[in-house]
Structures are given as C-alpha cells and as structure tokens.
Amino acid sequence: MTSCVLIAGVCLVTPRGGPSVEEVVVASAQAAEDTEGAMCLMPGGADQAQQAIAIPKSSNTEGGDLPPVRMVVDPYPSFNGIVVDTTNDLVMMSDTNRKSLLVYDRTAGSLTSKEAATPRQQIMGPDTGVGFVAGVAMDPGHRELFTVNNDVEDRLVVFDYDDRGNVKPKRLLYVPHQSWGIAFAPKRDVVALSVQTPNMFVVFKRDAKKFDAPLRSVRGPRTEMADPHGISFDETHNEVVVANHGNFRPGELITSYTAYDARESRQERSGDTLDENARGKFLPSSIAVFDGDAKGDAAPLRVIQGPLSQIDWPMGVAVDEANNEIIVANNGDNSVLVFPRTASGDVAPARVIRGPLTGVNGPMGVAIAKEEIYVANFGDHTALVFPRLAAGNVRPRRVIRNAPAGKETSGFGNPYSVAYDTRRQEILVPN
C-alpha cells in the first residue's frame, strides 16, 4: 500500500519498492539528532496518526534524503478482508495500512474492553509480498493462508498456518490487475478471484503458482458484472456470488485470459486495437449469482438490484449455505444486508444491521461462522461480531480492536494525488 507523506504542504506518495513511512520517520529522527531545529507537532502526539519530526535549521547538503516537515500516518492496522476457520477456531483479516495479515482466536474481542486485542500471529514485512491486500482465504485442510494484492503488486501470496513475521510466501501467483476478492472452494480445490476493471472473475487451481493460467474466466456483456469486489463460492448449491459496485467500462469480449495479459487487465481491447473511445457508465450496485461451472460470457442466474434492495457499494459478500442466506458488507451506507439466497430482482433484504449502536463503519469484509456474522470495518480500527439473526440498530456481541479505543484512522486507501484548498486551508487526498 502506498502512503501519503506531507512535505511543506505537498503530499508525496512513497513508491513501491521505496522506503516505508516507518523508515522515513526513523531516518528523519536520526538526521535531526545532532541538529538544532524547530519541532513541528500536530495535535494528538506520536502515538496518534500525526508524528513529530525535528527539522534542522540549515544544511550544507543539497538533495538526498530530506526529513519531512510533518507527516500524516496511521500507525495501526486497517482491517479489510475477513475469513473464519471453524475447524481451528481462527479468524484472519487483511490489513491494507500496515501491509499485513492478522490472525486472532475466533472468539477474540470484547464489548467492554477499550484495548487492542492481541493477535495470535501477524505476517508482515518486505519479504512477505503483502502489500495493498484485499481478499483473504484460509484452507484448514492444507493449512494455508491466502491473500491477494489489489491495485499494485498483482499477485496472490500463500503462507503456512504457522508462519509469522517477515517470512517469504510459500508460493505466489501472478494474477490480473485489480484482483480484489478471494473465494475458496475446498471440495473443488480451486480459488476464484474477482477482478475490478475488466469486470470478471477467474478461477485458478488452489496450488497454482507464478504464471499458471486460470482454469476458466467469466467475462463479457451478458455477465452484468460492473466493478466486482466481494466473491463467495457456494459449493452446496454450486453457485458463485459476486458483489458489484456498478462502475462499468464497455469493451469486446476477450475469449481467453491469462496472467500474462497484463495489458488487457488494465485497459479494454477491441480485437487487436485498443478502443480509446469506449465510454464508461454508472450502473446501480448489485449482487449477481452465477452457476458454479459458468465460463465465458455467461449470464447470471439471478441479480439483486434496485432501490428496495438498499445495495450501495457492496464490498465483501458471504453465503450462509446452511441457512440459505447471502450476507453483504454494504460500504455505501455503513450497514450489513441479509438476503434470502434465492432472492432476485428489486427486493428488500430480510434483515439489515444499521445504526449508531452497531458500530458498523465502512464495512469491507464479512464472514459467517458458528451462527455469527463477522464484519471488518475500514472506517475505524475494529471488527465486529453479531449474532446471525441480528437486525436493526443493535450492539455487536464482540468487538475486535486493532488499536486502543478512540484512535482515529487516516482513512488512506491507496492515495495517488493531492490538492490544497487555499480558502479553507485543507489538504484533500482522494483515494
């Protein structure tokens, strides 16, 4: 994940492969140790998102590594994807901010504690290949942990269950640009990945590595996919469920697709010529359900879409196969929606978890296990656990914190540009 660093009012983005924000802070502090200078301190202290840096009064060296005047950085993880392993009673979440995977006991967290829960393990460091991560999956049978990098590294990395710290992945797989969600199907021994920009999902063998091609892909105008994010494989009913934001760019169907086709994953093609005149459009957000064996330009079996559905920028999606329900992390209005599995058209959800008591804040990931719904928040430093039948403005059963209560998050999610509003004296960082 890239990070925003402010230097004299200008936001610089640390590039892939460059020094981390932590390295910049350490280098800046060391450079300032033997110099006299002003201390630029933003409210909150060093343990907040703001950091204090000593700035030298003068320097005889031009260029080189320069300490920032100040920087805005969140020192705590930001939860994104979430998955539960009921065999070993574990829950794992991806962390886009610190670039890590966090594994907790399934019953971790408390409604009353204000302190951060201690993870069983954290996989983090430059050797891990974990970057701007999104979807996660766990395979208890082979004791493997999966996560996919979105927007930057274009790879899926796999670790052993006992891995922790700065370890190299067991294997990596190069995947289409903007892969986001992971759905693991243990009976089939495959993983399905949602891919945003080309509006598709691809299916790989579980043990695929490096440049292995997908077994199949689902893509084309008949699929009705538009910026897909969450994905879930329902092996009981042989269906794949995909959550669509609704951002769509038209293009001709590409009948074959492999990880080698990086150019196609970044820009639509028409035959052998790039179609620069193709115009995008915004569609209503939706949940699309496909046959589990679908391939090519296949139409969905069912689509949930429309104002009654209340679907608004859906992120994670999970299927409760035992109780025939689809659970949606509804990022656009800070809610969790629950639909009957066979719902279709413009239908209202069976239940909605929404309101200030719920603590749902920028939900990104959702999982169902042991009659509980797990929700990973991006808007603050929490994950929430609700009873399966929870509805309305209700408190969660447990809260898993990755920072002490009250610690604000910067909300950075892959920032690429910056603007300064001189009238309001505000720095604007689109993500």
N, C-alpha and C positions, 0 to 999 in steps of 0.2 A: 504494500500500500504506500502511495506517496504521502508526504506530509507537508503541511504549509508552514513555512518559516518566514517571519516578518523581519525585514531589514529596512530601517528608516521608512516605514510605511509601505514598503513594497513586499508582496508575498512571493517568496521563491518556493518552488516545488522541488524537493530532493529527488533526484532522478533514480531510476532503477540501477542498482549496482553502485550507487554513490554512498557517501556516509549517511548513517542513520541520524535521526534527530538527537538520540542519546549521545552519539559520538560527537556531534556538533556542540552539544552542551558541555561535554567533558573537555573537549579541545578549547572551547571558549574560556572555561573556568581556569584551565591550566595556563592559557596565554595571558590571563588577567592577573594571575597570582602575584607576579613581581612588578606590576604596574599600578600607578595611581590612576584612579578614574572614577567616574560617576556610577552609581548603582541605579540602574533602571528597574524599578519594581512595579509590577502591576498588582492590583488587589488580589488577595487570596493566598499568597505565599507559595513556596516552592513545591508544596505537595498538591497544589491545585493545577489547573491546566496552564496557568501562567508561570513562567520561570524568571528568576532574577539573574542577570548577567552583568559582570563588571566590564566596563568599556574603557580601554586605555585612552588617555588624553591625546596622545600623539604616537606616531610610529614612523620609523625611518624605512620601513619595508613597504614597497608597493606591491599590490596584488597578493596572491597566496591565499591561505585560509584566514578569513576575517571573522571575528566574533560578531554575532548579530546584536543590534541594539536591544531587541527584545524578541521573544518568540511566543507563539500560542501553540501549546501541545497538550494533549490529553495523556497523562502518564498511565492511565488504566486501560484495560481491555474494553472492547466494544463487541458485545455478542451479535452474532449474525445467524448462521445456520445452527440447527439443533437436532440431535438424534438420541434415541434412548435404546439401550441394550438391556432387555429384561432378563436375559439369561444370566448376566453377571451383575445386574443392578447398577448400571453405569449410565451417565448422561454426558454427552460430549457437545461442545459448542465451538464454532469457529470465531475467531477474533480478528476483525479487519484492521483494528487500530495498532495493536502491538504485534500483529502478524504471528498468530499462534493458534494452537489447538488447546483447549482446556477440558479436562476430564474430571467429573465430580461423581461422588456417590449419588445414586438415583434419588435418594431421599434427602440429599443435602438441602440446606437453606432453612429459614425460619421466618415466621411472620413478624416476630418481635425483635430479632437481632438487628442492630444497625451496623454490624461489622461485616467485612467481606468474608464470604465462605472460602475455606481453604481447598483448592483443587487437589485431587489425588495425584495429578501429574499435569505438566504443561510442556508442550513441544514447541520450541521457539528458538530461533537463531538463524544466521545466514546459511548454514549448511542444510537446513530443513527444506528449503524450496517453498516454504509457506510465505505467501505474500498477501495480496488483496483477496483473501479467501471468502468464499460464499458457502456453497453447499457442503454438507458433511454426510458420511455414512459409516456404519460400523458392521463388521462381519464377525459375529461371535464364533462361527464355525472354523474360520481360518485365522481368527484373532488378528484382524486387520482393521486399520483406521484409514478412512479416505477423506480427502478434501480437495476441492477444485478451486484454482485461482481464476478470478474473473477480471477482465479488462487489461491485465498487464502481462503476467507470465505465460498464459496459455498452456497450462499443464495441470494435470491431476497428480497428486502425490499420495503415496501409500506408506503407512507405518505399521510396525508391530504393536500389539496391545501394550507391551511393557516399555515401549520407547518413551523417553522423556528428555527434555533439554535440547541442546543443539546437536541433533543427530541427522545423518543423511537418510533420506527416504529409502524404504525397502525397494521401491521401484517408482518410476514416474512415467506418465503417459502424456504425450503432446496432444492437446485437444483443440477444437475450434475456438477461435477468438470469441470472447464474451460468453463462454460456458458459465452457467450460474448454479443450477440445482443438480443434485445427485439423487437418483432413486436406485436402491439396491434390491435386486430380486434374487434371493438366495436359492430358490428352487431351480431357477434358470441359470444361476451363476453368471449373471450379467449386471452391468450398471447402465442406467440411462441418464443422459445429461441434457438439460435444457440449454439452448443457445439463443441469446437475445436477438442480435441483429439479423441473422438470416432467417429468423422465425422458424425454428425447427427443434427437434430433439433427435439425438443419436444414441445408439445402443452399442456398447462395447462388451467384449468378454471381461469377466471380473479381473482376470490376470493379464489383461492387455498391457503392453509396455512400449515405451518410446514411440515409434511411428506406426504402430499397428493400426490398421484401418478399422472403422466401426463395422459391426455386423450388418447394420442397416441404419437408415435415417428416414425420418418423416418430415417432409418439407414440400411446400407448394401452396398455391392459392386456395385449394379446396380444404386445407387443414384448418383455416381460420385462425392460426396462431399469429399473435402480434406482440412482440417483445416478451416471450415466455420467461418466467422466473422459476417459481416452485414447480416441482415434479414429484409424483408419487406412483409407485408400481404396485397395483393391487393384484397379487397373484391368485388370490381366492376367486376373483371374478374375471381374471385375465383382462385387466384394463390398465391404462396409463392415464393419469390425471395431470393436467398442465394448467398453471395459473398464468394468465396473460395480462400485462399492463394495458395494452391497447395501442402502443406506438408501432406504426406499420410503414414499411417502405416496399413498394411493389417491385417485382422482378420475375424473370422467367424461371421456371423450374430447372434446378440442376439435378440431373438424374443420379449422378454419382458424387460422393463427397468423402474425402479422407482428410486426415490431419495435415497432409501436405498442401492442401488447397488453402493456404493462409490468405491469399489474395481474395478468394471468394468469400471467406468468412468476414472480411472487412468491408466488402463492397459488392453489391448485387451485380450479376452479369446477365447479359442477354446474348446467348451464343458465345462467341469468342470476343465480343466487343462490350466494353463497359458501357452501361446505359446511364450517362450523366444527366439525362432529362427525366429520369424516374422521380416521381413526386410522392412523398410520404403523406400519411394522413393519421388522424387520431380516431381510434375506434373505442367503443365502450369496453372497459375491462371485463374479463370473462374467465370462466373455468371451463376448459374443454376436456372431454373424456374420449380416449381413443381405444380401439381394440388393442389388446396386448401384443398382437402379432402384426400390427399395421406397419407399412413401409411405403416410401414414396409419397406421392401427392394424395394422401388418404383423408377422406372427410371424417370428422369426429362422429362418434356415436351419439353424443349429447353435448350441448353447450348451455351453461348457465350464464345469462347475460341480461341486463336491463335494470331499470331503476328500482324495481321491487327487490332485486337481489342484494342491493346495497354494496356490491363488489366495487372496490375503489383501490386501485394499485395493489392487487394481491401479491404477496411475496411468497412465503412458504405455504405449502399445502400438504396435508396428510390424510390418508384414508384409514378410517377405523373399520377394518374388514369384518370384525366380529359383530359390530353394531350397525353396519351399513350406513356410515356417515362420512361426509367429506368435511374436513376442518381447514379453515383458511385464515392465515395471518393477514388481516386487512389493513395494510400500512396506511392507506389514504385517510382513514378516519379513526385510527387507533382502536381497532376492535378485532374480535375473533368471531368469525361467522361459521355456523354449523349447518350443513345442508344434508337432506337425505341423499344417499349415494346415487339413487336413480333420478334425482331432480333434473329438470330440463326446462329451458326457456327462461322467461322473466318471472321467477318465483321467489318468494320471500324465504329467508333462512328459517330453519326450525328453531334455532336459538342464536342469540347474539350476546357476547360478553363485551360490554362497553360502559364507560363511565369513570369518574374520578376515583372511585373506591377500588377499581380493578387494577390500577397501576399499569395498564396496557399503554405503551408509549413507543410509537414507531416500531410495531412488531415486524420482525424479519423472518423468523423461523418458527415452526410449530411442529409438535410431535404428539402422538397419542400412545399411552402405555399404562397398563395396570389401572384402568379406569380413571386416568388423569390426563389432562391436557397441559402440555409444556409449551411455553411461549418465550421466545428470545427477543428482548427489546433492544433496539438500536438507539432509541431516544434517551435512554439513561443507562446506568450500569447495573441492570437487573435482568433476571429471567424469572418467570412466574409459573406456578403450578396450580391448576384449578381442578376441582372435581369434574369428571366427564360431563355431568349434566348441569354444570354451572350455567347461569343465564342472567342477563341484566347487569346492573351496577353492583357487583358483589366483590368482596375481598378475595384475593387468592388464598390458597391453603398454605403455600410456602413461597418465599422469595429467596432466590439465589443471587447474592450480590457479588460483583467482581471489584467493588470499591466500597469504602465506607459510605453510609447513607448521607445524602446531601452533596456528594461530589458531582459537580456538573460535568457534562461531556461536551467536547468541542463540536461534535456532530460532523466532523470531517469524514467524507466518504469519497475518496479519490478526487481531490480538488485539482483542477488543471489551470485555472485562471483566477484573476483577482481584479477588483475595481475599487476605487476610493471615491466616496461621496463627500465632496468638499463642503457641501452645505450642512450636512448632518454630522460630518466628521466620523464616518463609519467606513469600515473596510468590508467589502462584500466578497464572499467566497462561494461561488456556485460549485456544486458537487455533482 
